[in-house]
Amino acid sequence: MIDPRFGRERPVVAANRVAVKAITDLWEAGESVEDIAYDFDMTPEQIGVLRHATVRLAA
């Protein structure tokens, strides 16, 4: 979601308002999906969907 009140008009995860870029930066740096999910109180499946969507948007 993009909400001007959160994330400085950048996409954030609606459930916890974490910037999508923060999550993708960790993934690109080599963090495991499980560790990222734990850090942001998400499930590995949620991180996987986010990662897949981000890759599709970048293509």
FENPE-V705541 format. One line per field, one symbol per residue. ss: DSSP state (H for helix, E for strand, L for the rest). psi: psi as a letter, one per 40 degrees, with the letter a starting at -180 (. if undefined). A space follows every 50 residues. Layout:
# FENPE-V705541
ss->???
psi->???
This chain:
# FENPE-V705541
ss->LLELLEHHHLLELLLLLLEHHHHHHHHHLLLLHHHHHHHLLLLHHHHHHH HHHHHHHHL
psi->ihheeieffihihddefhhdddddddddeeiidddddddefiiddddddd dddddddd.
